Amino acid sequence: MEAYRSRLLSSGATYTLSAVPTLTREQLPVLNASNEAEFPDWHTYIRQLYGSRPPYPLDLSTLTWFYWFSPLRLSAIFLCDISDSPTEAPFGTPWTGGVDAWHWGPEHVVRRAGFFVHRPPWAASSYQQSPRIEVMRVGPIEQPGFAEGGSDALWFFHAIGSGIYVPTSVFSKLVVRYARRTSGRGLIAVPRIELVGHLPRVWPRAGPPPPPPRPAPHRRAAPLRKLTLGLQRSQPSVPDPARAARARSGACVAPPPYCASAEQFWPAMLRFELFDGRACESTAKQKRILSCANLPVPTWPGVDPMPHARKLRPRRPGKQAASLPLSLRLAVVAGAAAVVLYVAWAVYGLSSVD
């Protein structure tokens, strides 16, 4: 899996839409209780996400999110930025964020866990009326000048296939964003389905919100003992019970500056649940991506090298050099020829005078 993911992101990621095959019915079958022997890998994958009683029948072609450990093995994946595009990608196109914000963009660093597939959006009312929505979220984003748009606004990607749900009852308002055009009115190759949940300004439970956990005391590393040959032997690490307990509870165990932003990005009143209704034992503050200890999936740090296709990026519409009319081009050529003849005449005349 590691080699496949690395190869796809380095040499299979491209801005050339025609080079990315859309996912077909042969790749994404409809799963039911009677075809487990026909698609054993897919049934194993779905049971890991949705438990022993998945929502059969399950049409895999409706999923908008796949983890890297899925049975899918892509030959190419589309790179997409929020920029003008000559056309919109067909539904079924696998994609991830492009090179514009490769190291920090939200739709870019979700590649820590998986990738998106372009699908038709729901009606806005369907999102707002759903008791819970399957989502993906990544952060905090440590990029100067980047903000989600308000202290009470939390952004999510609609990610059918993540296996992690957010109850909509936690929000005072849910806004659905599906922008198909940029501010310059050009098309976006893959419009994002983004959900903006606004938290209530009053804590919904009795009493004040729980205070953030206190950081674990700093422990000095054990000294190294020198051997008679001048070599050093490191002592086994001393377990920190307080740190381990905080990690199990979902609290932040990173340095204080990051923990402060993580506590704000993943507030205590924001809760997630699994398909069967169990609470998600969140590991989001440690992994910087929506994840649960009781839904273990492989993740990567997200520090991936730039794709090789970054030099093949097409020029944006409006940025191309304007083509001159034929008559004007002929005039320019004639003018240049006249200048060359004048310079030659001047040089010949000066040499004659000498």
C-alpha positions in Angstrom: 0.0 0.0 0.0 2.8 2.4 0.8 4.5 1.8 -2.5 1.2 2.2 -4.4 0.3 5.4 -2.7 3.7 6.9 -3.2 3.8 6.0 -6.9 0.3 7.3 -7.6 1.0 10.7 -5.9 4.4 11.2 -7.5 3.9 10.0 -11.1 0.2 9.2 -11.4 -1.1 12.6 -10.3 -1.9 14.9 -13.3 -3.7 18.0 -14.4 -4.6 16.3 -17.7 -8.2 15.3 -17.2 -8.3 13.0 -20.2 -5.5 10.9 -18.6 -7.6 10.0 -15.5 -10.1 7.2 -16.1 -13.4 7.5 -14.4 -14.3 4.7 -12.0 -16.5 2.1 -13.6 -19.2 -0.3 -12.4 -16.7 -3.2 -12.8 -14.5 -1.4 -10.2 -17.4 -0.4 -7.9 -20.0 -3.1 -7.7 -23.2 -3.1 -5.7 -22.6 -5.1 -2.5 -25.3 -7.2 -0.9 -25.5 -10.1 1.5 -25.4 -12.7 -1.3 -22.3 -11.6 -3.3 -19.6 -11.8 -0.5 -17.9 -14.7 -2.2 -17.7 -12.7 -5.5 -16.3 -9.5 -3.9 -14.5 -10.6 -0.7 -12.1 -7.7 -0.6 -14.8 -5.1 -0.9 -17.0 -6.7 1.8 -14.0 -6.8 4.2 -13.3 -3.1 3.5 -16.9 -2.1 4.1 -17.2 -4.1 7.2 -14.2 -2.4 8.6 -15.9 1.0 8.1 -19.5 0.1 8.9 -19.3 -2.8 11.3 -20.6 -6.3 11.1 -24.0 -5.2 9.7 -23.3 -2.8 6.8 -26.1 -0.9 5.1 -26.7 -3.5 2.4 -27.4 -3.1 -0.5 -24.5 -0.7 -0.8 -23.8 0.9 -4.2 -20.0 1.7 -4.2 -20.5 4.1 -7.1 -22.2 6.5 -4.7 -19.2 6.9 -2.4 -17.3 10.2 -2.6 -14.4 9.1 -0.4 -12.1 6.1 -0.3 -9.3 5.4 2.1 -6.0 4.3 0.7 -6.5 0.8 2.0 -9.6 0.2 -0.2 -9.3 -2.5 -2.9 -9.2 0.3 -5.5 -5.8 0.6 -7.3 -5.8 3.8 -9.4 -3.6 4.3 -12.4 -4.0 8.1 -12.3 -5.6 10.7 -10.1 -6.7 14.2 -11.0 -5.1 17.3 -9.5 -7.5 20.2 -8.9 -7.0 23.7 -7.5 -9.5 26.5 -7.0 -8.8 28.0 -10.3 -10.3 28.5 -13.8 -10.7 25.3 -15.9 -11.9 24.9 -19.5 -14.3 22.1 -18.4 -15.7 20.3 -15.4 -14.5 16.8 -14.6 -17.0 14.0 -15.3 -18.6 12.3 -12.4 -16.6 9.3 -11.2 -13.3 11.1 -11.5 -10.9 10.4 -8.6 -9.1 13.6 -7.4 -7.0 15.3 -4.8 -5.8 18.9 -4.3 -3.3 20.3 -6.7 0.1 21.9 -6.3 -1.1 25.4 -5.4 -1.5 24.5 -1.8 0.0 21.0 -1.8 1.5 21.3 1.7 -1.3 23.0 3.6 -4.6 23.1 1.7 -7.5 21.2 3.4 -8.5 19.3 0.2 -4.8 18.6 -0.3 -3.7 17.2 3.0 -6.7 14.9 3.4 -4.4 12.6 1.3 -3.1 11.6 4.7 -5.9 9.1 4.7 -7.5 8.9 1.2 -8.9 10.7 -1.8 -12.2 12.0 -3.2 -14.3 11.0 -6.1 -16.4 13.6 -8.0 -20.1 12.9 -7.6 -23.4 14.9 -8.1 -24.3 16.9 -5.0 -27.4 16.4 -3.0 -30.1 19.1 -2.8 -29.2 21.6 -0.1 -32.3 20.7 1.9 -31.2 17.1 2.0 -28.1 18.0 3.9 -29.9 20.3 6.3 -32.7 17.9 7.1 -30.4 14.9 7.7 -30.0 13.9 11.3 -26.3 13.2 10.7 -23.9 13.5 7.7 -20.8 11.4 6.8 -17.9 13.9 6.6 -14.2 14.4 6.5 -12.2 17.2 8.1 -8.5 18.0 8.4 -6.6 20.5 10.6 -5.7 22.7 12.2 -4.2 24.4 9.1 -1.0 26.1 10.2 -0.8 28.5 7.3 -0.5 32.3 7.8 -3.6 34.1 6.7 -5.7 31.0 6.4 -8.9 30.9 8.4 -12.2 29.0 8.2 -14.3 32.1 8.2 -15.4 32.8 11.8 -14.8 31.5 15.3 -18.1 29.6 15.3 -17.9 28.2 11.7 -16.5 24.7 11.2 -16.0 23.4 7.6 -16.4 19.8 6.5 -16.2 17.9 3.3 -19.2 15.7 2.5 -17.4 12.3 2.4 -19.7 9.3 1.8 -17.5 6.4 2.6 -15.5 7.9 5.6 -17.6 5.9 8.1 -17.6 8.9 10.5 -20.7 11.0 11.0 -21.4 14.4 12.6 -24.8 14.9 14.1 -26.4 18.0 12.6 -28.2 18.8 15.9 -24.9 20.2 17.3 -25.1 23.1 14.9 -27.3 26.2 15.1 -27.1 26.6 11.3 -25.8 24.4 8.5 -24.7 26.1 5.2 -24.1 24.1 2.1 -21.5 25.4 -0.4 -21.2 24.0 -3.9 -19.4 26.6 -6.0 -19.0 25.6 -9.7 -17.3 28.8 -10.7 -14.4 30.9 -9.4 -14.6 34.6 -8.5 -13.5 35.3 -12.0 -16.5 33.3 -13.2 -14.4 30.5 -14.7 -15.3 26.8 -14.2 -13.9 24.8 -11.3 -12.8 21.4 -12.6 -14.1 19.6 -9.5 -16.6 21.7 -7.4 -16.2 20.9 -3.7 -19.2 19.9 -1.6 -18.5 21.8 1.6 -20.6 22.0 4.7 -20.3 24.9 7.1 -21.6 24.2 10.5 -22.1 27.1 12.9 -21.9 26.3 16.6 -24.4 27.8 19.0 -22.9 30.7 21.0 -24.5 29.3 24.2 -23.2 26.0 25.5 -26.0 23.5 25.0 -25.5 21.5 28.1 -26.0 22.5 31.7 -22.9 24.2 33.2 -19.8 25.7 31.6 -17.9 23.8 28.9 -15.2 21.5 30.3 -11.8 23.2 30.7 -9.0 22.0 28.4 -6.8 19.3 30.0 -3.7 20.4 31.7 -0.5 19.6 29.9 1.5 16.7 31.2 4.5 17.6 33.3 7.8 17.8 31.4 10.1 14.9 32.0 13.8 15.1 31.6 15.2 12.4 29.4 17.2 9.7 31.1 21.0 10.2 30.8 23.0 8.0 28.5 25.5 5.6 30.1 28.9 5.3 28.5 30.4 1.9 27.9 34.1 1.1 28.3 34.6 1.2 24.5 33.3 4.7 24.2 29.9 3.6 22.8 26.6 4.8 24.3 23.6 2.7 25.3 20.2 4.5 25.4 17.9 3.7 28.3 14.4 2.4 27.6 11.9 5.2 27.5 10.0 5.8 30.7 6.2 5.5 30.1 4.2 8.6 31.0 0.9 7.4 32.4 -0.6 10.9 32.3 0.3 11.4 28.7 -1.0 8.0 27.7 -4.3 8.7 29.5 -4.7 12.0 27.7 -4.0 10.4 24.3 -6.7 7.7 25.0 -9.2 10.4 25.9 -8.6 12.3 22.7 -6.8 15.2 24.3 -3.9 16.9 22.6 -0.4 15.6 23.6 1.6 17.9 21.2 3.5 21.1 22.3 1.3 23.8 23.8 1.2 26.2 20.8 -0.3 23.5 18.6 -2.6 22.2 21.3 -4.1 25.6 21.7 -5.1 25.8 18.0 -6.1 22.1 18.0 -8.5 22.7 20.9 -10.1 25.5 19.0 -10.3 23.5 15.7 -11.7 20.4 17.4 -13.9 22.0 20.1 -15.2 19.8 22.9 -18.8 20.3 21.9 -18.1 18.9 18.5 -18.8 15.2 18.6 -18.7 12.4 16.0 -20.2 9.0 15.8 -19.8 5.8 13.8 -22.4 4.0 11.6 -23.8 2.0 14.5 -24.2 5.1 16.7 -21.2 4.5 18.9 -19.3 7.6 19.8 -16.1 8.2 17.8 -13.1 7.9 20.1 -11.4 10.8 18.4 -7.7 10.8 17.5 -8.1 14.0 15.3 -5.9 16.2 17.5 -3.0 13.8 17.3 -3.4 12.8 13.6 -4.6 16.3 12.4 -7.4 14.6 10.4 -10.8 13.3 11.4 -10.1 9.8 12.7 -11.3 7.5 15.5 -9.4 5.0 17.7 -12.4 2.6 17.3 -12.3 2.9 13.5 -8.6 2.3 12.8 -7.4 3.2 9.4 -3.9 3.8 8.1 -2.8 7.4 7.8 0.3 9.2 6.6 1.9 12.4 7.9 1.0 14.3 4.7 4.4 15.6 3.9 4.5 14.2 0.4 6.9 15.4 -2.4 5.4 17.5 -5.2 4.0 15.4 -8.0 6.1 15.1 -11.1 3.2 16.5 -13.1 3.6 20.0 -11.6 5.5 21.1 -14.8 2.7 19.9 -17.0 0.1 22.1 -15.6 -2.1 23.7 -18.3 -2.1 27.5 -18.7 -5.2 29.1 -17.3 -7.8 30.7 -19.6 -7.2 34.4 -19.8 -3.5 34.0 -19.1 -2.6 33.0 -22.7 -0.8 35.4 -25.0 -3.3 37.1 -27.4 -2.8 36.2 -31.1 -2.1 39.2 -33.3 -4.0 39.6 -36.6 -2.1 38.5 -39.8 -1.9 42.1 -41.2 -0.3 43.4 -38.0 2.2 40.5 -37.9 3.2 41.3 -41.5 3.6 44.9 -40.6 5.9 44.0 -37.7 8.0 41.8 -39.9 8.3 44.5 -42.5 9.3 47.1 -39.9 12.0 44.8 -38.5 13.3 44.2 -42.1 13.4 48.0 -42.7 15.4 48.5 -39.5 17.9 45.8 -40.5 18.3 47.4 -44.0 18.8 50.9 -42.4 21.4 49.7 -40.0 23.3 47.9 -42.9 23.1 51.0 -45.1 24.4 53.2 -42.2 27.3 50.8 -41.6 28.2 50.6 -45.3 28.0 54.4 -45.7 30.4 55.0 -42.7 32.8 52.5 -44.1 32.8 54.2 -47.5 33.5 57.6 -45.9 36.6 56.1 -44.2 
